[in-house]
Amino acid sequence: MRSGGHQGAKLVDVARRAEVSTGTVSNVLNHPDRVREDTRARVELAIAELGFVRGGATSEYADHWRRNGFATWLFTPAVSGWYPRKAPQEARPVPILGEPWPGIPARGRGASQRAEACWLPIAKGLTPHGLRHTHRTMMEDLGTEKVLMDERMGHIDGSISARYAHVTPGMRKRLLLGLTEQWEGALNVRLEMCATSPVRLLDSLLKARQAGLS
């Protein structure tokens, strides 16, 4: 579902965010093989961040938001350690520079020659859609009301009974408490394995959790 006008981000907004010309954005959308990989990745990231949709803004009631290049250039490489096959390029491992730890993707021409390592996969076969299913299952397990699950999943229930159901602050609070409990439990398990991490964000989370338990 889309609206008739451009109420959301425009082509020029994407160009400004990615620090390129509108012509480059247009080429990424229509002729990606004409654009350098690092520039294309920057433009696709800007598209994803701004929620840009060619031809008009997406309705807030759409079943699924446009994913743009997020799954291809960010999610899939993070999960598998590989950039997926996308013409004219074949699938290839993500080239990594070792510093700063735990490494950052090498960009631009000759990236594979400058790389010192490759990303290790997080979980083989993990997809954004799979995470949606996991989140839905977690909410089911927590006894979350269907109307709130539909809202979080971006689904619309057209039944008569759904018209009389509304999300309340109490529903949100119960879900928040349940998800927080699961998150803290996961951190406790990680603490038992090792109290520190070379990943800065996880290390700070572990230290804060350990301080809260002591």
C-alpha positions in Angstrom: 0.0 0.0 0.0 1.4 3.4 -1.0 0.1 6.9 -0.9 -0.2 9.0 -4.1 2.3 11.7 -3.1 5.9 11.9 -1.8 5.2 12.5 1.8 8.3 10.7 3.0 12.0 11.0 2.0 12.7 12.2 -1.5 15.6 11.4 -3.9 17.4 14.6 -2.9 17.2 13.6 0.8 18.9 10.3 0.0 21.6 12.1 -2.0 22.3 14.5 0.8 22.5 11.8 3.4 24.9 9.7 1.3 26.8 12.8 0.1 26.4 12.0 -3.6 24.5 13.5 -6.5 20.8 12.7 -7.3 22.1 11.1 -10.5 24.2 8.6 -8.5 21.1 7.7 -6.4 19.1 7.2 -9.5 21.9 4.9 -10.9 21.9 2.9 -7.7 18.1 2.4 -8.1 18.1 1.7 -11.8 21.6 0.7 -12.9 23.6 -0.4 -9.8 26.3 -2.0 -11.9 27.4 1.5 -13.0 28.2 2.6 -9.4 31.2 1.7 -7.3 30.6 -0.8 -4.6 31.4 1.5 -1.7 29.3 4.3 -3.1 26.4 1.9 -3.8 26.6 0.6 -0.2 26.5 4.2 1.2 23.5 5.1 -0.9 21.6 1.9 0.0 22.3 2.5 3.7 20.9 6.1 3.3 17.8 4.6 1.5 17.3 2.2 4.4 17.8 4.8 7.1 15.4 7.3 5.5 12.8 4.7 4.6 12.8 6.0 1.0 10.3 4.4 -1.4 10.5 5.0 -5.1 7.1 6.4 -6.3 5.7 7.5 -2.9 5.8 7.0 0.8 4.8 3.7 2.3 1.6 3.7 4.2 2.0 3.1 8.0 -0.6 0.3 7.5 1.5 -1.6 5.0 1.9 -5.3 5.8 5.7 -5.1 5.3 7.9 -2.1 5.0 10.2 -1.9 2.0 13.5 -3.5 2.9 15.7 -1.8 0.3 19.4 -2.9 0.6 19.4 -3.6 4.3 19.2 -7.4 4.0 21.6 -7.6 1.1 24.4 -5.2 2.2 24.1 -5.2 6.0 22.1 -8.1 7.5 23.3 -10.9 5.3 27.0 -10.1 5.5 26.8 -9.7 9.3 25.1 -13.1 9.6 27.0 -15.2 7.1 30.3 -13.3 6.6 29.6 -13.1 2.9 28.2 -10.5 0.5 25.5 -12.3 -1.5 25.6 -12.8 -5.2 24.1 -9.8 -7.0 24.8 -9.2 -10.7 27.4 -8.4 -11.9 29.2 -9.5 -8.7 29.5 -13.0 -7.4 29.1 -13.9 -3.8 32.3 -13.1 -1.8 33.5 -12.9 1.8 33.4 -9.6 3.6 37.0 -8.2 3.7 37.9 -7.0 7.1 40.5 -4.7 8.5 41.8 -6.0 11.9 41.9 -2.7 13.6 40.0 -1.4 15.5 39.0 -4.7 17.1 36.8 -6.7 16.4 37.4 -5.4 12.8 35.6 -3.2 10.3 34.7 -3.9 6.6 37.3 -2.8 4.1 35.7 -0.5 1.5 36.5 0.7 -2.0 38.7 -0.7 -4.8 41.2 -3.4 -3.9 39.4 -4.0 -0.6 40.1 -7.8 -0.7 43.8 -7.2 -1.2 44.0 -4.8 1.8 41.9 -7.1 4.1 43.4 -8.9 7.0 40.5 -11.2 7.8 36.9 -12.1 7.1 33.8 -12.0 9.3 32.8 -15.2 11.0 29.1 -16.1 10.6 26.7 -15.3 13.5 24.1 -18.0 12.6 23.9 -19.8 9.3 20.5 -19.3 7.6 19.3 -16.5 9.8 17.1 -14.0 7.9 15.2 -10.8 8.8 11.9 -12.7 8.2 13.2 -15.5 10.5 13.8 -12.9 13.3 10.2 -11.7 12.8 9.0 -15.3 13.4 11.2 -15.6 16.4 9.8 -12.4 17.9 6.3 -13.5 17.3 7.0 -16.8 19.0 8.5 -15.0 22.0 5.4 -12.9 22.3 3.2 -15.9 22.1 5.2 -17.6 24.8 4.8 -14.4 27.0 1.0 -14.5 26.5 0.9 -11.2 24.6 -2.5 -10.1 23.4 -3.1 -10.6 19.7 -3.8 -6.9 19.0 -0.4 -5.9 20.3 1.4 -8.7 18.4 -0.3 -7.6 15.2 0.8 -4.0 15.8 4.4 -5.0 16.4 4.5 -7.3 13.4 2.9 -4.7 11.1 -0.1 -6.9 10.4 -3.7 -5.9 10.0 -6.5 -8.1 11.3 -9.7 -7.3 9.3 -12.0 -9.3 11.4 -15.0 -7.8 13.2 -13.6 -8.7 16.7 -10.3 -6.9 15.9 -12.2 -3.7 15.4 -13.2 -3.6 19.0 -9.7 -4.5 20.4 -7.2 -1.8 21.3 -3.7 -1.8 22.6 -3.5 -0.5 26.2 -0.5 0.8 28.3 -0.9 -2.3 30.5 -0.4 -4.6 27.5 2.8 -2.8 26.5 4.1 -2.8 30.1 3.5 -6.6 30.5 5.3 -7.3 27.2 8.2 -4.9 28.1 8.6 -6.7 31.5 8.6 -10.1 29.8 11.1 -9.2 27.1 13.4 -7.5 29.7 13.4 -10.6 31.8 14.4 -12.7 28.8 17.1 -10.2 27.9 18.5 -10.2 31.4 18.5 -14.0 31.5 20.5 -14.1 28.3 23.1 -11.7 29.8 23.3 -13.9 32.9 24.1 -16.9 30.8 26.7 -15.0 28.9 28.2 -13.8 32.2 28.6 -17.4 33.3 30.5 -18.2 30.2 32.9 -15.1 30.5 32.4 -11.8 32.2 34.2 -9.8 29.5 34.0 -9.4 25.7 36.3 -7.8 23.1 33.2 -6.2 21.6 32.9 -2.9 23.4 29.2 -2.6 23.5 28.7 -6.2 24.8 31.5 -5.7 27.3 29.8 -2.6 28.8 26.5 -4.5 29.0 28.1 -7.4 30.8 29.9 -5.0 33.3 26.6 -3.2 34.0 24.8 -6.5 34.5 27.4 -7.8 36.8 27.3 -4.6 38.8 23.6 -4.9 39.1 23.8 -8.5 40.4 26.5 -7.8 43.0 
